[in-house]
Amino acid sequence: MEEKFKNELSKYIKEKTGYLEELEVANIFSKAGWGIRHSNYYLDKDEEKGREIDIFAYKSDLIKNNSPKESISIHINLVCEVKKSTKKPWVIFSTKKSPSDNFFGLSIYYEKNMKNIIEKKIQWKVDRNSSIGSFKKIGETYCEAFKDTKNNDSDYSQIFKSLTSSTKASEYFLSIRKSNHLLNALCPNSIEFFEPIVVFKGQMFEAYLNKQDELQLNEINHIPIIFNRISPNYDRHDYLVDVVKVEELSNLLAEKEKWFNTIIEKIKE
């Protein structure tokens, strides 16, 4: 009876919950040397209630100068929502990337006593994030394939909710960082980036029209999406969100770290 119950419980956990995927994603972050926090709460200002983001991952470095007061702390935080779908592939509709998508206008970051170093020194020399430079196309809209729209099953519900959660949580953690007086005192000179990410387990396709206006479908592992959301409770209305499959996450993290180190080198200059 005990073994039968354990098998039933195991089947339920694997098929009906997303916790195993969250643990799998957390292990990928840990193996790549990122610190992680599970199930962090954030304030959804639209609904004025606390919500949960699956994983908050972070890396930091300290650029030492002549005195502690002149040293610079730099941080990158990945605010991560984890989703899975075994029967409904995600379809991302893409268009040609514009040159402006590369730059820091879509970044979520905070500078303390750095004299706008991102704007003045870095933004024209370094892509906005580690992934955007290698893409010729960028995601603009999306749908979940084979959804039952007759039963009020929205075409974009899971994708839209995951993009919304990761961006709202990023904004919340940014606001907390700005108001953390103790951390500001300990790190008087700092730069902190907040990157919204969606990690997906399932099939994902890119869809676009070719030069002959024919539909092209390619299975993909990763694509950045421009996410537009207007709300009276948030100043920003456009974001760039990495949507990546679980099996591609380790490669994305390697690129993130490479990008992070490039920023550090530019600051040292």
GICOR-V80099 format. One record per helix or strand of 3 or more residues. SS is the DSSP state (hx for helix, st for strand). FROM is the first residue (numbers start at 1). LEN is the number of residues. If there is no record, write none. Layout:
ss: <SS | SS>
from: <FROM | FROM>
len: <LEN | LEN>
This chain:
ss: <hx | hx | st | st | hx | st | st | hx | hx | st | hx | hx | st | hx | hx | hx | st | st | st | st | st | hx>
from: <2 | 19 | 35 | 49 | 68 | 72 | 90 | 99 | 104 | 109 | 117 | 132 | 137 | 149 | 157 | 181 | 190 | 204 | 215 | 222 | 238 | 246>
len: <15 | 13 | 10 | 15 | 3 | 13 | 7 | 4 | 3 | 4 | 6 | 3 | 8 | 3 | 23 | 6 | 12 | 6 | 5 | 7 | 8 | 23>
